[in-house]
Amino acid sequence: MSIINQHLKNILIGKDIETVEDIQTIWDQLYFETLPYGRKGLAIMAISGIDLALYDLLGKSTNKPVYEILGGAKKKKIQAYATGQDSELYYDLGFRAHKFPHRWREDSDYDSAIEKSARVRSLFGRDAQIMIDTYMSWDATVTGKMAKMLADYELFWFEDVMTPDDRDGQYALRSICSPTLIAGGEHEFTQFGFADLAKSESLGLWQPDITWCGGLTAGMRITDMAEGLGIPVSPHRGAEVWGLHLIAASSWADLAECHSDHIKVERDTLWLGEPEVSDGFIYPSDRPGFGVEINSVLA
């Protein structure tokens, strides 16, 4: 908050917001002003929050949902996938795509990955998209072995193998793991960071987080770049309204991620009016802005 309150608010005061282009111009200015200490990390996260607030403001001032001011919805419903350990629950709730976490610690974790993959594939069926999130716990050796051991289960992607900076290592794994994709990008920032990813060809699927990577302005630029390169995009936490409106307005981005804390009864209630998943799909709200209001009881 100090980045916003002690620096960026002084740039924002007095700005007029009438078009998407106005917001994009402001993004460029905020990025330039934070270059001495920014480019990635907290400064870009601060810009993300401002950017999303401006899109919400423009949508509400024009009485349009954000996807409408971005050019209109390209899809009326979006396939959702559930991330978490409760595979049976997600299947019972109607999800037909699922990503489960797997952390590497010791050799017995090969067996646990096989057991979990077999159980999930049997539960969801051959046509379902199944993915694994390794959260940087698989190195090159582990990933290569996993690709061979799990080949029969036809996994869609391995997410966050190795570390985000080991792009050469990720690139080398793409052919080893094919047709399973090497996915990542939630820890990358701005279209400039993703342009570097593109040069390295390290990832087969991009996952920008719209609340971290620079907001919708950066998210749209990243998605447009990916479309030009033919790289699929599935935003991290894409079922949250910030990513959902990008997916709805994009002809390229797809698959909305629902984390376990947005599926269970004890889901986060900070935001009121979030759309819910029905029969494996999520339907963006047509309410103005992002369609949510902050829960004043918790604020």
Backbone bond lengths (Angstrom), bond angles and torsions (degrees), N, CA, C in turn:
res aa  C-N    CA-C-N  psi(-1)  N-CA   C-N-CA  omega(-1)  CA-C   N-CA-C  phi
1 M - - - 1.462 - - 1.528 111.71 -
2 S 1.327 117.40 -29.23 1.464 118.90 -178.26 1.522 111.30 -64.72
3 I 1.332 117.86 -33.06 1.465 120.43 177.60 1.525 109.97 -61.35
4 I 1.330 115.65 -41.37 1.463 119.75 179.50 1.523 111.26 -73.35
5 N 1.317 116.65 -50.63 1.470 120.35 -172.03 1.517 113.41 -72.83
6 Q 1.317 117.07 -29.64 1.466 119.23 -176.12 1.524 113.95 -101.72
7 H 1.331 116.48 -8.40 1.461 117.95 -178.94 1.531 112.48 -135.06
8 L 1.334 116.66 -63.15 1.451 119.84 -167.16 1.524 113.30 -72.05
9 K 1.321 118.31 -26.92 1.462 119.16 -179.27 1.528 110.96 -63.05
10 N 1.319 116.90 -29.90 1.467 120.05 179.87 1.526 111.69 -69.21
11 I 1.310 116.67 -25.60 1.465 120.93 176.38 1.520 110.44 -79.95
12 L 1.324 116.75 -30.96 1.463 121.37 -174.57 1.520 113.43 -80.62
13 I 1.314 117.41 -31.87 1.462 120.60 -174.71 1.526 110.37 -60.02
14 G 1.333 115.41 126.71 1.457 121.50 178.49 1.508 115.04 91.90
15 K 1.340 118.12 -3.55 1.456 120.69 179.49 1.528 110.45 -75.89
16 D 1.316 116.46 141.14 1.463 122.26 173.92 1.526 109.73 -97.76
17 I 1.338 114.68 135.21 1.469 120.29 179.83 1.522 107.85 -119.64
18 E 1.310 116.44 103.18 1.465 120.46 179.81 1.530 112.51 -120.77
19 T 1.317 117.34 -19.79 1.464 120.95 -177.02 1.524 109.74 -141.96
20 V 1.318 115.47 165.16 1.463 120.85 173.80 1.524 110.10 -60.34
21 E 1.309 116.40 -36.52 1.465 120.07 -179.89 1.520 111.15 -62.35
22 D 1.341 117.82 -33.96 1.464 120.59 176.38 1.529 110.52 -61.91
23 I 1.329 116.56 -41.71 1.465 120.75 179.61 1.524 110.15 -65.92
24 Q 1.312 116.73 -41.05 1.461 120.05 -179.90 1.525 111.18 -64.75
25 T 1.329 116.32 -37.16 1.464 119.93 177.46 1.513 110.86 -64.83
26 I 1.318 116.53 -41.41 1.463 120.79 177.27 1.529 110.41 -63.64
27 W 1.331 117.14 -41.38 1.478 120.11 178.23 1.529 109.90 -56.78
28 D 1.313 116.27 -47.40 1.463 119.91 -178.41 1.525 110.91 -60.43
29 Q 1.327 116.55 -38.67 1.464 119.86 179.60 1.527 111.24 -68.71
30 L 1.317 116.73 -43.63 1.467 120.19 179.20 1.525 110.85 -62.69
31 Y 1.321 116.38 -39.85 1.462 120.30 178.82 1.523 110.23 -62.94
32 F 1.320 117.12 -45.27 1.467 121.07 179.75 1.523 110.91 -61.89
33 E 1.336 116.25 -42.98 1.465 120.12 -176.77 1.526 112.51 -67.93
34 T 1.330 117.85 -25.18 1.466 120.07 -179.45 1.528 113.30 -98.42
35 L 1.318 117.79 3.02 1.464 120.52 -178.29 1.530 113.72 -53.73
36 P 1.341 119.47 -39.65 1.470 118.47 -177.70 1.530 114.22 -60.45
37 Y 1.330 116.89 -26.05 1.466 119.05 -179.30 1.529 112.53 -131.41
38 G 1.328 116.44 7.17 1.451 119.88 -172.67 1.517 113.98 -114.70
39 R 1.316 115.66 -125.66 1.471 126.44 -176.29 1.513 112.29 79.14
40 K 1.320 118.70 -34.80 1.453 123.53 177.43 1.533 108.08 -148.57
41 G 1.317 115.67 172.93 1.455 119.44 171.85 1.519 114.83 72.22
42 L 1.335 115.77 -142.92 1.466 121.24 -168.68 1.518 113.17 -61.64
43 A 1.309 118.49 -35.90 1.461 119.90 -179.37 1.523 110.78 -63.09
44 I 1.326 117.04 -42.54 1.466 120.25 179.23 1.525 110.56 -71.26
45 M 1.324 117.82 -33.30 1.462 119.91 174.93 1.526 110.56 -63.35
46 A 1.328 116.79 -38.37 1.464 120.61 176.86 1.525 110.85 -64.44
47 I 1.322 116.55 -43.62 1.464 120.60 177.30 1.525 110.05 -63.07
48 S 1.329 116.50 -36.68 1.475 120.39 178.10 1.517 110.45 -57.94
49 G 1.336 116.87 -47.59 1.456 120.28 -179.38 1.515 112.61 -61.48
50 I 1.317 116.27 -42.64 1.465 120.12 178.23 1.522 110.49 -63.76
51 D 1.310 115.97 -46.54 1.468 121.55 -178.41 1.529 110.84 -58.04
52 L 1.324 117.46 -46.46 1.461 120.75 -179.92 1.523 111.12 -64.89
53 A 1.321 116.70 -38.87 1.468 119.97 178.21 1.525 111.23 -62.91
54 L 1.329 116.80 -36.89 1.465 120.16 179.94 1.528 111.56 -69.35
55 Y 1.335 117.11 -38.94 1.465 119.09 176.39 1.530 111.06 -65.75
56 D 1.310 116.05 -40.14 1.463 119.76 177.13 1.528 110.59 -62.70
57 L 1.330 115.88 -41.99 1.471 121.08 178.96 1.522 110.98 -63.45
58 L 1.332 117.07 -44.40 1.462 120.22 -179.51 1.528 110.43 -65.19
59 G 1.322 116.42 -41.05 1.456 119.01 178.43 1.516 112.29 -62.81
60 K 1.314 116.49 -43.08 1.464 119.60 -178.25 1.529 111.70 -72.26
61 S 1.321 116.89 -33.17 1.465 119.16 179.81 1.532 111.91 -72.04
62 T 1.336 116.62 -24.67 1.471 120.96 178.63 1.524 112.45 -103.58
63 N 1.349 115.43 0.79 1.473 122.23 179.63 1.528 111.83 60.80
64 K 1.325 115.31 40.10 1.465 120.79 179.84 1.521 109.85 -130.50
65 P 1.339 117.51 146.13 1.465 118.82 170.91 1.523 110.02 -65.90
66 V 1.316 116.12 155.50 1.458 119.96 -176.65 1.523 111.49 -59.01
67 Y 1.333 117.94 -40.21 1.470 118.24 -179.25 1.523 111.21 -61.67
68 E 1.328 117.14 -26.68 1.464 119.97 178.92 1.521 110.92 -71.72
69 I 1.333 117.65 -40.98 1.471 118.86 179.17 1.527 111.26 -73.92
70 L 1.323 116.62 -13.42 1.466 120.61 174.71 1.524 112.39 -87.13
71 G 1.323 116.56 1.30 1.458 119.95 177.91 1.510 114.51 120.93
72 G 1.337 116.90 -1.16 1.455 119.84 177.87 1.517 112.59 103.13
73 A 1.323 115.31 155.79 1.459 120.92 -178.53 1.527 110.84 -73.85
74 K 1.304 116.37 127.92 1.466 121.97 175.42 1.526 111.00 -86.89
75 K 1.334 116.16 -15.21 1.461 121.50 179.67 1.528 108.74 -147.83
76 K 1.320 116.65 138.88 1.457 121.44 -178.07 1.520 112.72 -85.42
77 K 1.326 116.32 -25.91 1.448 120.42 176.32 1.523 108.74 -137.04
78 I 1.318 115.79 149.95 1.459 122.02 -173.59 1.519 108.57 -127.31
79 Q 1.317 116.29 129.52 1.462 118.18 177.40 1.516 110.19 -64.80
80 A 1.319 115.54 133.08 1.453 121.54 179.10 1.518 109.76 -106.17
81 Y 1.325 115.81 151.60 1.461 119.03 171.12 1.520 109.22 -129.42
82 A 1.318 115.17 148.13 1.457 122.00 -176.30 1.524 110.20 -97.96
83 T 1.332 115.81 132.14 1.453 121.86 175.91 1.518 109.79 -110.43
84 G 1.329 116.34 125.44 1.458 120.41 179.14 1.515 111.00 155.10
85 Q 1.332 115.25 -170.68 1.463 121.20 -176.25 1.529 113.62 -97.14
86 D 1.341 118.09 -17.13 1.468 121.34 -171.68 1.528 111.64 -86.58
87 S 1.311 116.66 65.23 1.461 121.96 -173.02 1.521 112.67 -56.95
88 E 1.329 117.06 -43.68 1.467 120.95 -178.76 1.524 110.92 -62.62
89 L 1.330 116.54 -40.74 1.465 120.10 177.75 1.520 111.05 -61.80
90 Y 1.310 117.00 -45.54 1.462 120.42 -177.95 1.526 110.79 -63.36
91 Y 1.315 116.24 -40.09 1.457 119.39 178.08 1.529 110.54 -64.36
92 D 1.320 116.94 -43.80 1.465 120.93 179.85 1.525 111.60 -63.75
93 L 1.345 116.97 -28.62 1.462 120.84 179.87 1.529 112.37 -81.62
94 G 1.320 117.46 -4.39 1.462 120.55 175.41 1.514 115.54 103.80
95 F 1.330 118.04 -0.39 1.463 119.55 176.51 1.526 109.48 -65.87
96 R 1.321 115.90 140.76 1.452 120.97 175.65 1.524 111.40 -125.11
97 A 1.320 114.82 20.18 1.459 122.18 171.74 1.524 106.51 -146.79
98 H 1.330 116.72 141.25 1.463 119.50 -169.68 1.521 110.65 -152.96
99 K 1.316 115.11 138.14 1.471 122.00 173.55 1.522 108.53 -122.87
100 F 1.318 115.81 129.43 1.455 118.53 178.95 1.529 110.13 -118.43
101 P 1.316 117.01 147.88 1.465 120.43 179.91 1.521 111.23 -80.03
102 H 1.331 115.74 146.75 1.460 121.38 173.00 1.521 107.89 -145.49
103 R 1.331 115.96 121.71 1.454 121.29 -179.55 1.531 109.81 -108.96
104 W 1.323 114.98 132.20 1.461 119.80 179.40 1.528 110.28 -87.08
105 R 1.337 116.46 128.40 1.458 122.03 175.21 1.523 112.05 -132.31
106 E 1.343 116.75 -38.55 1.462 121.01 -175.88 1.522 108.88 -154.02
107 D 1.348 115.38 172.66 1.465 120.43 -174.52 1.525 113.45 -58.82
108 S 1.314 117.82 -29.68 1.461 119.68 179.66 1.527 112.16 -64.74
109 D 1.328 116.41 -15.42 1.465 119.30 179.47 1.522 112.38 -71.05
110 Y 1.329 118.13 -17.64 1.465 119.27 170.65 1.526 109.68 -62.95
111 D 1.319 116.13 -46.02 1.461 120.38 -178.90 1.522 111.31 -64.30
112 S 1.331 116.47 -39.42 1.471 118.49 -179.29 1.517 111.50 -67.69
113 A 1.335 117.43 -33.42 1.466 120.64 177.21 1.525 110.83 -67.56
114 I 1.328 116.32 -40.25 1.468 120.12 178.03 1.525 110.36 -65.54
115 E 1.327 116.42 -45.68 1.467 120.44 -179.10 1.520 111.37 -61.34
116 K 1.323 116.56 -45.08 1.458 120.10 -178.69 1.526 111.12 -68.03
117 S 1.309 117.43 -42.71 1.466 120.83 -179.81 1.519 110.89 -62.63
118 A 1.327 116.39 -42.27 1.463 120.55 179.71 1.523 111.18 -64.32
119 R 1.327 115.83 -42.34 1.462 119.75 -178.72 1.526 111.51 -67.03
120 V 1.318 116.73 -43.36 1.464 120.29 -178.73 1.525 110.63 -67.79
121 R 1.338 117.52 -42.17 1.464 119.58 179.70 1.527 110.41 -64.57
122 S 1.313 117.41 -40.78 1.466 120.69 177.83 1.523 111.09 -63.83
123 L 1.311 116.94 -39.25 1.464 121.65 -178.50 1.520 111.62 -69.86
124 F 1.324 117.52 -47.30 1.459 121.55 -172.52 1.528 112.71 -88.45
125 G 1.306 118.17 -19.84 1.458 120.32 178.59 1.516 113.11 93.52
126 R 1.325 115.51 167.94 1.460 121.96 -174.30 1.527 113.95 -68.22
127 D 1.310 118.17 -26.61 1.461 119.94 -174.98 1.527 113.00 -86.36
128 A 1.324 118.23 -9.31 1.463 121.19 -176.56 1.522 111.04 -76.95
129 Q 1.320 115.15 151.10 1.463 120.87 174.33 1.525 108.41 -90.27
130 I 1.324 116.53 121.54 1.452 123.55 -177.72 1.526 108.42 -121.02
131 M 1.343 116.57 133.70 1.452 121.67 -176.66 1.530 110.35 -134.55
132 I 1.323 116.43 160.82 1.461 122.23 175.75 1.523 109.17 -124.97
133 D 1.344 115.79 133.36 1.461 122.63 174.24 1.530 107.95 -104.29
134 T 1.320 116.76 113.47 1.474 120.91 -177.39 1.525 112.78 -91.38
135 Y 1.293 117.96 -14.74 1.467 126.01 -176.95 1.524 112.09 43.40
136 M 1.328 114.37 54.63 1.464 123.67 171.50 1.523 113.39 65.39
137 S 1.343 117.87 18.34 1.464 120.51 -178.68 1.528 113.06 -95.80
138 W 1.346 117.93 -11.27 1.464 120.84 177.92 1.534 109.19 -96.65
139 D 1.318 117.18 128.00 1.454 119.50 172.21 1.533 109.07 -91.82
140 A 1.314 116.57 -173.27 1.463 119.84 -175.17 1.531 111.65 -63.49
141 T 1.325 116.62 -40.97 1.463 119.82 -178.84 1.520 111.09 -65.30
142 V 1.313 116.26 -47.10 1.469 120.88 179.90 1.515 110.44 -61.31
143 T 1.326 116.75 -45.36 1.459 120.23 -178.09 1.517 111.52 -62.16
144 G 1.318 116.54 -43.31 1.459 119.61 178.65 1.516 112.42 -62.10
145 K 1.326 117.61 -41.76 1.460 120.78 178.05 1.525 111.00 -67.20
146 M 1.328 116.02 -41.29 1.459 119.92 179.69 1.530 110.39 -61.61
147 A 1.317 117.08 -39.77 1.464 120.26 -179.38 1.523 110.96 -58.65
148 K 1.330 116.61 -40.18 1.469 120.05 178.97 1.524 111.31 -73.00
149 M 1.320 117.10 -44.72 1.459 121.30 -175.79 1.525 113.09 -68.42
150 L 1.333 116.26 -29.52 1.457 120.45 -174.84 1.522 113.09 -103.72
151 A 1.315 117.42 7.62 1.469 120.91 -174.55 1.513 113.00 -57.57
152 D 1.331 117.59 -37.22 1.464 120.84 -177.23 1.530 112.94 -65.19
153 Y 1.336 117.07 -18.40 1.470 120.21 -175.18 1.528 112.51 -94.27
154 E 1.329 116.37 -0.48 1.468 123.06 171.00 1.534 111.68 49.31
155 L 1.306 115.56 59.23 1.465 120.79 179.75 1.527 110.32 -74.93
156 F 1.319 115.25 141.34 1.459 121.16 -176.60 1.520 110.97 -72.03
157 W 1.344 117.00 -47.74 1.458 118.76 177.97 1.523 111.34 -151.87
158 F 1.370 114.29 156.49 1.456 124.00 164.94 1.529 105.99 -104.61
159 E 1.312 116.99 125.87 1.467 120.81 -173.72 1.520 111.69 -105.87
160 D 1.330 115.38 137.45 1.465 122.81 175.07 1.521 113.18 55.70
161 V 1.336 116.71 44.89 1.462 118.17 171.89 1.530 107.86 -76.18
162 M 1.329 115.95 144.34 1.461 122.66 -177.08 1.531 109.77 62.55
163 T 1.307 118.40 -155.73 1.458 120.92 178.26 1.527 109.15 -109.18
164 P 1.328 118.59 158.20 1.467 119.96 -176.44 1.530 113.58 -60.17
165 D 1.320 116.94 -25.49 1.465 119.44 -177.40 1.522 113.49 -85.78
166 D 1.326 117.86 -10.58 1.462 120.48 179.52 1.529 109.24 -88.53
167 R 1.305 115.39 68.70 1.463 120.46 -174.67 1.523 111.70 -73.55
168 D 1.313 117.07 -35.08 1.465 119.01 177.62 1.523 110.05 -63.84
169 G 1.339 115.77 -41.10 1.453 119.55 179.40 1.509 112.44 -65.31
170 Q 1.335 117.13 -40.54 1.458 120.76 177.88 1.520 110.80 -66.20
171 Y 1.317 116.76 -41.12 1.467 120.25 178.68 1.527 110.53 -59.51
172 A 1.325 117.05 -43.66 1.459 120.43 -179.36 1.520 111.80 -63.15
173 L 1.329 117.23 -30.69 1.461 121.08 -178.52 1.522 113.08 -77.31
174 R 1.318 117.84 -19.11 1.465 119.36 -175.25 1.526 111.74 -59.87
175 S 1.301 117.63 -44.78 1.465 119.95 -179.84 1.519 111.19 -74.13
176 I 1.328 117.13 -33.09 1.466 121.31 179.58 1.524 110.87 -65.59
177 C 1.339 116.79 -38.63 1.465 121.82 -174.43 1.525 113.25 -91.49
178 S 1.306 118.01 -13.82 1.470 121.10 -177.17 1.532 111.01 -54.16
179 P 1.350 116.85 139.03 1.461 129.46 11.60 1.534 115.35 -85.34
180 T 1.335 118.58 -3.10 1.464 119.29 173.51 1.521 109.04 -65.25
181 L 1.327 116.80 132.11 1.458 121.72 -176.58 1.524 111.18 -84.41
182 I 1.315 116.18 149.24 1.460 122.10 168.57 1.525 106.61 -92.52
183 A 1.331 116.49 115.03 1.461 122.31 -173.43 1.523 110.83 -113.96
184 G 1.324 115.45 153.62 1.458 120.59 177.18 1.518 110.57 172.21
185 G 1.309 115.14 -175.73 1.458 120.24 177.94 1.508 114.14 127.34
186 E 1.339 118.68 -7.99 1.461 118.57 -179.32 1.526 111.07 -65.72
187 H 1.346 117.14 -22.22 1.460 120.91 -179.86 1.528 112.12 -98.35
188 E 1.320 117.35 13.03 1.455 121.21 177.90 1.524 109.41 -104.21
189 F 1.326 117.05 159.32 1.458 122.21 -173.23 1.528 111.50 -131.80
190 T 1.301 115.34 137.52 1.464 126.77 172.31 1.517 113.05 61.85
191 Q 1.318 113.80 166.04 1.463 120.27 178.10 1.528 111.50 -64.29
192 F 1.329 116.19 -24.15 1.468 119.04 179.88 1.532 110.50 -71.40
193 G 1.330 116.40 -40.70 1.451 120.19 176.30 1.511 111.74 -64.36
194 F 1.338 116.64 -40.49 1.459 119.67 179.20 1.524 111.86 -72.21
195 A 1.322 117.39 -26.68 1.466 119.24 173.67 1.526 110.32 -64.90
196 D 1.324 116.83 -35.47 1.462 120.03 174.98 1.526 111.18 -67.24
197 L 1.345 115.95 -38.50 1.463 119.58 175.08 1.531 110.51 -59.65
198 A 1.311 115.04 -41.42 1.465 119.33 -179.45 1.525 111.03 -62.60
199 K 1.324 116.70 -41.18 1.465 120.18 -179.88 1.527 111.57 -63.87
200 S 1.316 115.44 -37.31 1.468 119.51 -178.23 1.525 112.48 -79.08
201 E 1.341 116.83 -17.85 1.469 122.56 -176.54 1.535 111.34 53.51
202 S 1.336 115.84 35.26 1.460 120.31 -172.41 1.524 113.59 -81.17
203 L 1.324 118.06 -22.63 1.457 121.15 -174.95 1.522 111.11 -123.45
204 G 1.318 115.39 140.79 1.463 120.70 177.16 1.508 113.09 -92.56
205 L 1.336 117.04 -10.51 1.463 122.11 177.41 1.522 108.06 -150.91
206 W 1.328 116.37 133.85 1.464 121.98 -177.14 1.525 111.11 -99.94
207 Q 1.345 115.16 141.54 1.461 121.50 -178.59 1.530 111.56 -132.27
208 P 1.322 118.39 65.53 1.466 118.54 178.02 1.526 111.07 -65.63
209 D 1.312 116.27 142.69 1.465 121.05 173.57 1.526 107.26 -97.10
210 I 1.322 116.61 117.19 1.464 120.98 -171.32 1.526 112.05 -67.66
211 T 1.325 118.17 -22.46 1.467 120.00 177.88 1.523 112.12 -85.41
212 W 1.316 117.82 -8.03 1.463 121.69 -178.03 1.524 113.38 -117.66
213 C 1.326 117.98 -36.32 1.474 121.04 -166.19 1.523 113.28 -78.93
214 G 1.330 116.84 -6.97 1.459 119.78 -176.95 1.512 112.56 130.05
215 G 1.343 116.60 14.56 1.459 120.31 177.23 1.516 113.05 79.04
216 L 1.323 115.28 -164.05 1.462 120.34 -178.65 1.519 112.32 -68.36
217 T 1.316 116.83 -34.99 1.462 118.95 -179.93 1.518 110.50 -59.42
218 A 1.332 116.86 -50.55 1.462 119.76 176.93 1.524 110.68 -66.93
219 G 1.335 117.57 -39.20 1.456 121.06 -179.22 1.519 112.23 -59.34
220 M 1.329 117.25 -42.77 1.460 120.44 178.83 1.525 111.34 -67.07
221 R 1.322 116.40 -39.29 1.459 119.63 179.07 1.528 110.80 -66.38
222 I 1.317 116.60 -39.03 1.462 121.45 177.70 1.527 110.42 -64.91
223 T 1.329 116.45 -45.21 1.459 120.82 -178.87 1.524 111.50 -65.24
224 D 1.328 116.69 -40.82 1.466 120.20 177.39 1.531 110.85 -62.28
225 M 1.329 115.50 -40.76 1.459 119.78 177.77 1.527 110.61 -62.67
226 A 1.333 115.20 -45.81 1.465 120.10 -179.34 1.517 111.39 -61.48
227 E 1.322 116.67 -40.79 1.458 120.13 179.54 1.523 110.53 -61.75
228 G 1.317 116.19 -42.15 1.456 119.39 178.68 1.519 113.13 -63.34
229 L 1.340 115.69 -27.84 1.459 120.88 -178.74 1.524 112.68 -95.89
230 G 1.342 116.32 -7.83 1.451 120.09 -178.60 1.516 113.99 76.13
231 I 1.332 117.75 24.97 1.465 122.72 -179.92 1.530 108.91 -98.72
232 P 1.335 118.83 119.95 1.470 120.02 -179.62 1.527 111.76 -63.24
233 V 1.333 115.66 151.12 1.465 122.53 -179.29 1.521 109.53 -127.91
234 S 1.316 115.77 131.09 1.458 122.56 173.75 1.517 106.94 -138.04
235 P 1.338 118.58 98.01 1.461 120.54 -172.72 1.526 113.58 -58.51
236 H 1.309 115.17 139.98 1.465 121.23 173.13 1.531 108.64 -61.48
237 R 1.328 116.22 130.49 1.475 122.87 -177.41 1.538 110.69 57.96
238 G 1.309 115.48 40.41 1.462 120.10 -173.49 1.508 115.79 -68.16
239 A 1.347 118.94 -14.19 1.460 120.20 177.44 1.518 112.32 -81.31
240 E 1.340 117.58 -13.13 1.459 119.53 171.04 1.523 107.65 -71.12
241 V 1.307 116.56 148.21 1.471 120.19 -165.90 1.521 113.36 -56.65
242 W 1.316 118.37 -30.88 1.465 120.95 -177.25 1.527 110.80 -64.23
243 G 1.318 117.03 -44.64 1.459 120.34 176.15 1.506 112.98 -78.21
244 L 1.338 115.93 -31.05 1.463 120.35 -175.87 1.523 111.63 -63.48
245 H 1.325 117.52 -40.87 1.463 120.22 -179.53 1.526 111.08 -68.80
246 L 1.343 116.75 -32.54 1.458 119.01 174.54 1.517 110.57 -65.21
247 I 1.342 117.01 -46.43 1.457 120.23 179.38 1.521 110.80 -60.47
248 A 1.338 116.43 -42.51 1.463 120.38 -178.41 1.520 111.59 -63.14
249 A 1.316 116.75 -38.10 1.467 120.92 -176.50 1.529 112.56 -84.34
250 S 1.321 116.97 -11.15 1.464 121.28 -175.59 1.517 111.25 -98.88
251 S 1.299 115.83 140.01 1.465 120.48 172.87 1.517 110.83 -85.83
252 W 1.339 117.48 -1.70 1.444 122.07 -173.61 1.524 113.35 -113.93
253 A 1.340 117.95 -52.52 1.466 121.49 -178.55 1.523 110.54 -65.59
254 D 1.322 115.85 147.54 1.460 120.34 -178.06 1.530 109.31 -156.74
255 L 1.329 116.36 171.51 1.460 125.07 178.57 1.531 111.73 66.38
256 A 1.325 116.03 110.44 1.455 122.44 -177.74 1.518 110.21 -101.38
257 E 1.318 116.58 118.28 1.456 121.25 -176.05 1.522 112.15 -82.61
258 C 1.331 116.02 127.10 1.462 122.82 175.00 1.522 108.55 -110.74
259 H 1.313 117.31 112.57 1.457 120.23 175.68 1.521 110.19 -74.29
260 S 1.321 115.10 158.67 1.461 120.46 -174.53 1.517 112.72 -57.60
261 D 1.348 118.27 -33.29 1.468 119.41 -178.39 1.527 112.27 -75.15
262 H 1.339 117.25 -5.59 1.461 120.58 172.95 1.531 111.47 -106.60
263 I 1.312 115.68 12.24 1.458 120.38 -179.96 1.520 110.96 -116.55
264 K 1.314 116.65 -40.38 1.453 121.03 -176.70 1.519 111.33 -73.72
265 V 1.333 115.56 167.09 1.462 121.75 -179.19 1.520 111.05 -59.64
266 E 1.353 116.34 -35.22 1.459 119.41 -176.95 1.524 112.01 -85.47
267 R 1.323 116.64 32.96 1.460 121.69 -178.96 1.525 111.28 -60.02
268 D 1.318 115.16 155.43 1.455 121.82 178.65 1.527 109.57 -59.66
269 T 1.327 116.37 129.11 1.468 120.28 -178.78 1.521 111.63 -111.97
270 L 1.339 116.85 23.88 1.461 118.94 178.29 1.518 110.62 -64.01
271 W 1.341 115.98 -36.99 1.463 120.78 -179.57 1.519 110.04 -108.51
272 L 1.303 116.20 131.61 1.459 121.84 178.70 1.525 109.42 -101.36
273 G 1.331 115.70 137.86 1.454 120.08 177.17 1.503 114.53 97.41
274 E 1.342 117.58 10.61 1.467 119.23 178.07 1.529 110.38 -65.19
275 P 1.319 118.02 135.18 1.474 119.77 177.01 1.520 110.48 -66.10
276 E 1.324 116.51 150.90 1.451 121.64 -179.05 1.525 110.27 -114.86
277 V 1.319 114.37 160.13 1.460 121.05 -178.94 1.522 110.19 -81.18
278 S 1.332 116.16 137.16 1.461 122.22 176.63 1.523 108.70 -134.32
279 D 1.334 116.11 121.65 1.469 121.32 179.45 1.523 112.76 54.01
280 G 1.325 115.69 37.58 1.448 120.11 175.47 1.516 115.43 84.53
281 F 1.327 117.44 2.17 1.461 121.22 179.47 1.534 109.83 -124.62
282 I 1.312 115.14 155.43 1.452 120.78 175.95 1.521 107.94 -123.85
283 Y 1.324 115.24 140.62 1.459 121.65 -172.12 1.527 109.51 -116.73
284 P 1.332 118.46 112.62 1.459 120.34 -179.04 1.527 111.62 -59.28
285 S 1.311 115.47 140.52 1.461 120.72 -179.98 1.526 110.84 -71.16
286 D 1.338 115.89 148.68 1.463 119.71 175.72 1.525 111.30 -97.29
287 R 1.340 117.33 12.84 1.469 120.16 176.50 1.525 110.17 -72.69
288 P 1.317 118.30 157.53 1.468 120.63 -177.44 1.528 112.81 -60.46
289 G 1.305 115.90 152.32 1.456 121.39 179.99 1.518 110.35 64.86
290 F 1.319 116.18 -141.39 1.465 120.33 176.10 1.521 112.20 -81.18
291 G 1.328 117.01 -4.44 1.456 120.70 174.55 1.509 114.95 80.88
292 V 1.335 117.72 10.96 1.463 120.51 179.81 1.524 109.86 -124.23
293 E 1.318 113.94 158.65 1.463 121.82 175.56 1.516 107.75 -128.96
294 I 1.335 116.40 146.48 1.445 119.82 179.31 1.521 110.01 -72.15
295 N 1.315 116.73 140.74 1.452 122.08 178.87 1.523 108.56 -76.64
296 S 1.310 116.83 104.92 1.460 121.50 -173.91 1.525 112.41 -63.49
297 V 1.329 116.50 -22.45 1.467 120.09 178.84 1.522 110.40 -67.39
298 L 1.342 116.54 -33.95 1.457 121.48 -177.61 1.519 112.70 -96.28
299 A 1.318 117.27 -17.80 1.475 120.54 -174.52 1.514 111.68 -68.72
